[in-house]
Amino acid sequence: QVQVVESGGGLVQPGGSLRLSCAASGSIFSLSNMGWYRQAPGKQRELVASITNIGSLDYADSVKGRFTLSRDNVKNTVYLQMNGLKPEDTAVYYCNARSATVRPWNYWGQGTQVTVST
């Protein structure tokens, strides 16, 4: 049973920081491209940041310079460090594990709420 489990969401004031974690089953993690997506109320889900299985990074323009994505292939975990948070970052954040091989898979976590507010 493959699992993708997020943690680390919460309520933070504007300008504050949070770190989200996403742990995926060891059987797939090293062969997966990992991504963080977010969905705000009434909006479509959007890609926030992604990292390939070999460490190539990509960020949405709206978070460049504020968010940092990293992966630990020993702990089978990716981390999204979010600094300088803004109210518009408020959303449910979802972790995604997608195959980087010819064998397809695409798994989502349950989501974690991030609220940026005074």
TIVO-2410 file (N, C-alpha, C; in nm, 3 decimals):
# residues 118
REC num residu      c1      c2      c3 atome chaine
REC   1      Q   0.084  -0.118   0.000     N      A
REC   1      Q   0.000   0.000   0.000    CA      A
REC   1      Q   0.089   0.125   0.000     C      A
REC   2      V   0.081   0.202  -0.106     N      A
REC   2      V   0.160   0.324  -0.115    CA      A
REC   2      V   0.091   0.435  -0.037     C      A
REC   3      Q   0.168   0.508   0.040     N      A
REC   3      Q   0.114   0.620   0.116    CA      A
REC   3      Q   0.194   0.746   0.090     C      A
REC   4      V   0.123   0.857   0.082     N      A
REC   4      V   0.182   0.990   0.075    CA      A
REC   4      V   0.116   1.071   0.186     C      A
REC   5      V   0.195   1.115   0.283     N      A
REC   5      V   0.139   1.178   0.402    CA      A
REC   5      V   0.204   1.312   0.427     C      A
REC   6      E   0.122   1.417   0.430     N      A
REC   6      E   0.172   1.552   0.455    CA      A
REC   6      E   0.157   1.588   0.604     C      A
REC   7      S   0.240   1.682   0.647     N      A
REC   7      S   0.227   1.738   0.781    CA      A
REC   7      S   0.290   1.876   0.782     C      A
REC   8      G   0.257   1.954   0.886     N      A
REC   8      G   0.324   2.081   0.906    CA      A
REC   8      G   0.240   2.204   0.876     C      A
REC   9      G   0.117   2.188   0.834     N      A
REC   9      G   0.034   2.304   0.809    CA      A
REC   9      G  -0.008   2.372   0.938     C      A
REC  10      G  -0.075   2.486   0.923     N      A
REC  10      G  -0.123   2.557   1.041    CA      A
REC  10      G  -0.155   2.701   1.011     C      A
REC  11      L  -0.172   2.777   1.119     N      A
REC  11      L  -0.204   2.919   1.110    CA      A
REC  11      L  -0.079   3.000   1.140     C      A
REC  12      V  -0.049   3.096   1.054     N      A
REC  12      V   0.069   3.179   1.073    CA      A
REC  12      V   0.035   3.321   1.032     C      A
REC  13      Q   0.102   3.416   1.093     N      A
REC  13      Q   0.080   3.556   1.058    CA      A
REC  13      Q   0.155   3.592   0.930     C      A
REC  14      P   0.109   3.693   0.860     N      A
REC  14      P   0.183   3.738   0.741    CA      A
REC  14      P   0.328   3.768   0.774     C      A
REC  15      G   0.416   3.723   0.685     N      A
REC  15      G   0.559   3.738   0.707    CA      A
REC  15      G   0.622   3.622   0.780     C      A
REC  16      G   0.539   3.533   0.832     N      A
REC  16      G   0.589   3.420   0.908    CA      A
REC  16      G   0.636   3.305   0.820     C      A
REC  17      S   0.673   3.196   0.886     N      A
REC  17      S   0.729   3.079   0.817    CA      A
REC  17      S   0.661   2.951   0.864     C      A
REC  18      L   0.657   2.856   0.773     N      A
REC  18      L   0.612   2.720   0.803    CA      A
REC  18      L   0.696   2.624   0.722     C      A
REC  19      R   0.711   2.502   0.773     N      A
REC  19      R   0.775   2.397   0.695    CA      A
REC  19      R   0.680   2.280   0.681     C      A
REC  20      L   0.649   2.247   0.558     N      A
REC  20      L   0.565   2.131   0.529    CA      A
REC  20      L   0.654   2.011   0.499     C      A
REC  21      S   0.609   1.895   0.545     N      A
REC  21      S   0.680   1.771   0.518    CA      A
REC  21      S   0.587   1.675   0.445     C      A
REC  22      C   0.646   1.594   0.361     N      A
REC  22      C   0.569   1.492   0.289    CA      A
REC  22      C   0.652   1.364   0.285     C      A
REC  23      A   0.599   1.261   0.347     N      A
REC  23      A   0.665   1.132   0.349    CA      A
REC  23      A   0.593   1.037   0.254     C      A
REC  24      A   0.669   0.971   0.170     N      A
REC  24      A   0.611   0.875   0.077    CA      A
REC  24      A   0.672   0.737   0.102     C      A
REC  25      S   0.598   0.636   0.061     N      A
REC  25      S   0.644   0.499   0.081    CA      A
REC  25      S   0.782   0.480   0.019     C      A
REC  26      G   0.865   0.407   0.091     N      A
REC  26      G   1.002   0.389   0.045    CA      A
REC  26      G   1.014   0.317  -0.088     C      A
REC  27      S   0.914   0.236  -0.120     N      A
REC  27      S   0.920   0.157  -0.243    CA      A
REC  27      S   0.916   0.245  -0.368     C      A
REC  28      I   0.862   0.365  -0.356     N      A
REC  28      I   0.848   0.449  -0.476    CA      A
REC  28      I   0.927   0.580  -0.467     C      A
REC  29      F   0.965   0.621  -0.347     N      A
REC  29      F   1.012   0.757  -0.329    CA      A
REC  29      F   1.130   0.790  -0.419     C      A
REC  30      S   1.233   0.708  -0.419     N      A
REC  30      S   1.354   0.742  -0.495    CA      A
REC  30      S   1.330   0.745  -0.645     C      A
REC  31      L   1.221   0.685  -0.690     N      A
REC  31      L   1.189   0.680  -0.832    CA      A
REC  31      L   1.077   0.777  -0.869     C      A
REC  32      S   1.045   0.867  -0.776     N      A
REC  32      S   0.934   0.959  -0.798    CA      A
REC  32      S   0.981   1.102  -0.811     C      A
REC  33      N   0.916   1.175  -0.902     N      A
REC  33      N   0.922   1.320  -0.902    CA      A
REC  33      N   0.818   1.367  -0.801     C      A
REC  34      M   0.859   1.455  -0.711     N      A
REC  34      M   0.772   1.498  -0.603    CA      A
REC  34      M   0.730   1.643  -0.624     C      A
REC  35      G   0.604   1.671  -0.592     N      A
REC  35      G   0.556   1.807  -0.609    CA      A
REC  35      G   0.463   1.849  -0.498     C      A
REC  36      W   0.461   1.979  -0.472     N      A
REC  36      W   0.363   2.038  -0.383    CA      A
REC  36      W   0.268   2.123  -0.468     C      A
REC  37      Y   0.141   2.100  -0.447     N      A
REC  37      Y   0.036   2.178  -0.511    CA      A
REC  37      Y  -0.047   2.245  -0.403     C      A
REC  38      R  -0.123   2.345  -0.441     N      A
REC  38      R  -0.215   2.408  -0.345    CA      A
REC  38      R  -0.345   2.443  -0.414     C      A
REC  39      Q  -0.450   2.445  -0.334     N      A
REC  39      Q  -0.580   2.482  -0.385    CA      A
REC  39      Q  -0.650   2.571  -0.285     C      A
REC  40      A  -0.676   2.693  -0.328     N      A
REC  40      A  -0.749   2.789  -0.245    CA      A
REC  40      A  -0.898   2.777  -0.277     C      A
REC  41      P  -0.984   2.819  -0.185     N      A
REC  41      P  -1.129   2.811  -0.210    CA      A
REC  41      P  -1.169   2.881  -0.339     C      A
REC  42      G  -1.244   2.810  -0.422     N      A
REC  42      G  -1.292   2.867  -0.547    CA      A
REC  42      G  -1.190   2.875  -0.659     C      A
REC  43      K  -1.072   2.819  -0.635     N      A
REC  43      K  -0.967   2.824  -0.736    CA      A
REC  43      K  -0.921   2.684  -0.774     C      A
REC  44      Q  -0.855   2.675  -0.888     N      A
REC  44      Q  -0.803   2.547  -0.933    CA      A
REC  44      Q  -0.675   2.512  -0.857     C      A
REC  45      R  -0.649   2.383  -0.850     N      A
REC  45      R  -0.524   2.340  -0.789    CA      A
REC  45      R  -0.408   2.385  -0.878     C      A
REC  46      E  -0.302   2.435  -0.815     N      A
REC  46      E  -0.187   2.484  -0.890    CA      A
REC  46      E  -0.058   2.428  -0.832     C      A
REC  47      L   0.039   2.414  -0.922     N      A
REC  47      L   0.170   2.366  -0.879    CA      A
REC  47      L   0.245   2.478  -0.806     C      A
REC  48      V   0.299   2.444  -0.690     N      A
REC  48      V   0.378   2.538  -0.612    CA      A
REC  48      V   0.527   2.516  -0.638     C      A
REC  49      A   0.569   2.391  -0.626     N      A
REC  49      A   0.711   2.359  -0.643    CA      A
REC  49      A   0.723   2.210  -0.672     C      A
REC  50      S   0.828   2.175  -0.744     N      A
REC  50      S   0.850   2.034  -0.774    CA      A
REC  50      S   0.998   2.005  -0.774     C      A
REC  51      I   1.030   1.877  -0.750     N      A
REC  51      I   1.169   1.832  -0.753    CA      A
REC  51      I   1.171   1.694  -0.816     C      A
REC  52      T   1.259   1.676  -0.913     N      A
REC  52      T   1.265   1.547  -0.980    CA      A
REC  52      T   1.338   1.446  -0.892     C      A
REC  53      N   1.338   1.321  -0.938     N      A
REC  53      N   1.406   1.217  -0.860    CA      A
REC  53      N   1.557   1.240  -0.855     C      A
REC  54      I   1.609   1.323  -0.946     N      A
REC  54      I   1.753   1.352  -0.945    CA      A
REC  54      I   1.781   1.493  -0.895     C      A
REC  55      G   1.678   1.559  -0.841     N      A
REC  55      G   1.701   1.684  -0.771    CA      A
REC  55      G   1.681   1.813  -0.848     C      A
REC  56      S   1.628   1.808  -0.968     N      A
REC  56      S   1.601   1.931  -1.042    CA      A
REC  56      S   1.476   1.999  -0.986     C      A
REC  57      L   1.487   2.130  -0.966     N      A
REC  57      L   1.383   2.205  -0.899    CA      A
REC  57      L   1.308   2.297  -0.995     C      A
REC  58      D   1.181   2.321  -0.959     N      A
REC  58      D   1.100   2.418  -1.032    CA      A
REC  58      D   1.004   2.482  -0.933     C      A
REC  59      Y   0.983   2.613  -0.949     N      A
REC  59      Y   0.895   2.687  -0.859    CA      A
REC  59      Y   0.796   2.771  -0.938     C      A
REC  60      A   0.677   2.788  -0.883     N      A
REC  60      A   0.584   2.885  -0.939    CA      A
REC  60      A   0.642   3.024  -0.918     C      A
REC  61      D   0.615   3.114  -1.012     N      A
REC  61      D   0.668   3.249  -1.001    CA      A
REC  61      D   0.625   3.316  -0.872     C      A
REC  62      S   0.506   3.284  -0.825     N      A
REC  62      S   0.452   3.351  -0.707    CA      A
REC  62      S   0.524   3.316  -0.579     C      A
REC  63      V   0.604   3.209  -0.580     N      A
REC  63      V   0.672   3.167  -0.457    CA      A
REC  63      V   0.824   3.173  -0.468     C      A
REC  64      K   0.875   3.204  -0.586     N      A
REC  64      K   1.020   3.210  -0.605    CA      A
REC  64      K   1.081   3.310  -0.508     C      A
REC  65      G   1.192   3.268  -0.446     N      A
REC  65      G   1.259   3.354  -0.350    CA      A
REC  65      G   1.204   3.346  -0.209     C      A
REC  66      R   1.088   3.282  -0.193     N      A
REC  66      R   1.027   3.269  -0.060    CA      A
REC  66      R   1.019   3.124  -0.014     C      A
REC  67      F   0.993   3.033  -0.107     N      A
REC  67      F   0.977   2.891  -0.074    CA      A
REC  67      F   1.098   2.813  -0.122     C      A
REC  68      T   1.134   2.711  -0.046     N      A
REC  68      T   1.245   2.624  -0.083    CA      A
REC  68      T   1.203   2.479  -0.067     C      A
REC  69      L   1.219   2.404  -0.174     N      A
REC  69      L   1.185   2.262  -0.172    CA      A
REC  69      L   1.311   2.178  -0.168     C      A
REC  70      S   1.310   2.075  -0.087     N      A
REC  70      S   1.424   1.984  -0.079    CA      A
REC  70      S   1.373   1.843  -0.057     C      A
REC  71      R   1.461   1.746  -0.083     N      A
REC  71      R   1.422   1.607  -0.060    CA      A
REC  71      R   1.533   1.533   0.012     C      A
REC  72      D   1.493   1.440   0.096     N      A
REC  72      D   1.586   1.355   0.170    CA      A
REC  72      D   1.555   1.212   0.129     C      A
REC  73      N   1.640   1.155   0.046     N      A
REC  73      N   1.616   1.022  -0.007    CA      A
REC  73      N   1.642   0.911   0.095     C      A
REC  74      V   1.700   0.946   0.208     N      A
REC  74      V   1.719   0.848   0.316    CA      A
REC  74      V   1.591   0.839   0.399     C      A
REC  75      K   1.531   0.955   0.426     N      A
REC  75      K   1.409   0.959   0.505    CA      A
REC  75      K   1.282   0.949   0.420     C      A
REC  76      N   1.300   0.941   0.287     N      A
REC  76      N   1.184   0.932   0.195    CA      A
REC  76      N   1.087   1.048   0.217     C      A
REC  77      T   1.144   1.166   0.231     N      A
REC  77      T   1.063   1.282   0.266    CA      A
REC  77      T   1.106   1.403   0.184     C      A
REC  78      V   1.007   1.485   0.146     N      A
REC  78      V   1.036   1.615   0.088    CA      A
REC  78      V   0.989   1.722   0.185     C      A
REC  79      Y   1.057   1.835   0.181     N      A
REC  79      Y   1.028   1.945   0.271    CA      A
REC  79      Y   1.004   2.072   0.189     C      A
REC  80      L   0.900   2.145   0.225     N      A
REC  80      L   0.874   2.274   0.163    CA      A
REC  80      L   0.887   2.380   0.272     C      A
REC  81      Q   0.997   2.452   0.269     N      A
REC  81      Q   1.019   2.562   0.362    CA      A
REC  81      Q   0.955   2.686   0.304     C      A
REC  82      M   0.860   2.743   0.376     N      A
REC  82      M   0.786   2.859   0.328    CA      A
REC  82      M   0.816   2.978   0.418     C      A
REC  83      N   0.881   3.078   0.363     N      A
REC  83      N   0.915   3.201   0.435    CA      A
REC  83      N   0.839   3.318   0.373     C      A
REC  84      G   0.830   3.424   0.449     N      A
REC  84      G   0.764   3.544   0.396    CA      A
REC  84      G   0.622   3.516   0.350     C      A
REC  85      L   0.549   3.442   0.430     N      A
REC  85      L   0.414   3.401   0.389    CA      A
REC  85      L   0.320   3.519   0.377     C      A
REC  86      K   0.233   3.510   0.279     N      A
REC  86      K   0.135   3.614   0.249    CA      A
REC  86      K  -0.006   3.557   0.261     C      A
REC  87      P  -0.104   3.642   0.284     N      A
REC  87      P  -0.243   3.591   0.290    CA      A
REC  87      P  -0.283   3.513   0.165     C      A
REC  88      E  -0.230   3.551   0.051     N      A
REC  88      E  -0.264   3.480  -0.073    CA      A
REC  88      E  -0.202   3.341  -0.082     C      A
REC  89      D  -0.117   3.305   0.013     N      A
REC  89      D  -0.063   3.169   0.019    CA      A
REC  89      D  -0.159   3.074   0.091     C      A
REC  90      T  -0.265   3.128   0.148     N      A
REC  90      T  -0.362   3.046   0.217    CA      A
REC  90      T  -0.428   2.947   0.123     C      A
REC  91      A  -0.422   2.820   0.157     N      A
REC  91      A  -0.475   2.714   0.072    CA      A
REC  91      A  -0.456   2.580   0.142     C      A
REC  92      V  -0.516   2.478   0.083     N      A
REC  92      V  -0.482   2.342   0.121    CA      A
REC  92      V  -0.366   2.299   0.032     C      A
REC  93      Y  -0.261   2.251   0.094     N      A
REC  93      Y  -0.141   2.210   0.023    CA      A
REC  93      Y  -0.138   2.058   0.011     C      A
REC  94      Y  -0.116   2.011  -0.111     N      A
REC  94      Y  -0.117   1.868  -0.140    CA      A
REC  94      Y   0.020   1.825  -0.192     C      A
REC  95      C   0.063   1.708  -0.146     N      A
REC  95      C   0.186   1.650  -0.195    CA      A
REC  95      C   0.153   1.547  -0.302     C      A
REC  96      N   0.238   1.541  -0.403     N      A
REC  96      N   0.217   1.448  -0.513    CA      A
REC  96      N   0.344   1.370  -0.541     C      A
REC  97      A   0.327   1.242  -0.565     N      A
REC  97      A   0.440   1.156  -0.605    CA      A
REC  97      A   0.407   1.096  -0.741     C      A
REC  98      R   0.488   1.130  -0.839     N      A
REC  98      R   0.463   1.085  -0.975    CA      A
REC  98      R   0.586   1.009  -1.027     C      A
REC  99      S   0.558   0.903  -1.098     N      A
REC  99      S   0.666   0.817  -1.145    CA      A
REC  99      S   0.764   0.892  -1.235     C      A
REC 100      A   0.891   0.863  -1.215     N      A
REC 100      A   0.996   0.912  -1.304    CA      A
REC 100      A   1.047   0.798  -1.393     C      A
REC 101      T   0.975   0.688  -1.394     N      A
REC 101      T   1.015   0.571  -1.472    CA      A
REC 101      T   0.908   0.540  -1.578     C      A
REC 102      V   0.930   0.433  -1.653     N      A
REC 102      V   0.832   0.394  -1.754    CA      A
REC 102      V   0.709   0.329  -1.692     C      A
REC 103      R   0.720   0.288  -1.566     N      A
REC 103      R   0.606   0.231  -1.497    CA      A
REC 103      R   0.529   0.345  -1.431     C      A
REC 104      P   0.405   0.367  -1.470     N      A
REC 104      P   0.335   0.487  -1.423    CA      A
REC 104      P   0.275   0.473  -1.284     C      A
REC 105      W   0.283   0.580  -1.207     N      A
REC 105      W   0.203   0.595  -1.086    CA      A
REC 105      W   0.189   0.744  -1.057     C      A
REC 106      N   0.087   0.776  -0.982     N      A
REC 106      N   0.056   0.915  -0.949    CA      A
REC 106      N  -0.025   0.915  -0.821     C      A
REC 107      Y   0.037   0.948  -0.709     N      A
REC 107      Y  -0.027   0.941  -0.578    CA      A
REC 107      Y  -0.034   1.080  -0.515     C      A
REC 108      W  -0.146   1.101  -0.445     N      A
REC 108      W  -0.168   1.227  -0.376    CA      A
REC 108      W  -0.184   1.204  -0.226     C      A
REC 109      G  -0.138   1.300  -0.150     N      A
REC 109      G  -0.165   1.300  -0.008    CA      A
REC 109      G  -0.303   1.358   0.020     C      A
REC 110      Q  -0.338   1.361   0.148     N      A
REC 110      Q  -0.472   1.405   0.189    CA      A
REC 110      Q  -0.483   1.556   0.199     C      A
REC 111      G  -0.371   1.624   0.199     N      A
REC 111      G  -0.372   1.770   0.207    CA      A
REC 111      G  -0.353   1.821   0.348     C      A
REC 112      T  -0.291   1.939   0.357     N      A
REC 112      T  -0.273   2.005   0.486    CA      A
REC 112      T  -0.305   2.154   0.469     C      A
REC 113      Q  -0.381   2.208   0.563     N      A
REC 113      Q  -0.427   2.346   0.553    CA      A
REC 113      Q  -0.318   2.443   0.598     C      A
REC 114      V  -0.295   2.543   0.517     N      A
REC 114      V  -0.207   2.655   0.553    CA      A
REC 114      V  -0.292   2.782   0.549     C      A
REC 115      T  -0.296   2.852   0.661     N      A
REC 115      T  -0.372   2.976   0.671    CA      A
REC 115      T  -0.280   3.088   0.715     C      A
REC 116      V  -0.275   3.193   0.634     N      A
REC 116      V  -0.191   3.309   0.665    CA      A
REC 116      V  -0.284   3.426   0.695     C      A
REC 117      S  -0.286   3.464   0.821     N      A
REC 117      S  -0.382   3.566   0.863    CA      A
REC 117      S  -0.339   3.629   0.994     C      A
REC 118      T  -0.387   3.753   1.015     N      A
REC 118      T  -0.364   3.818   1.143    CA      A
REC 118      T  -0.473   3.777   1.241     C      A
***
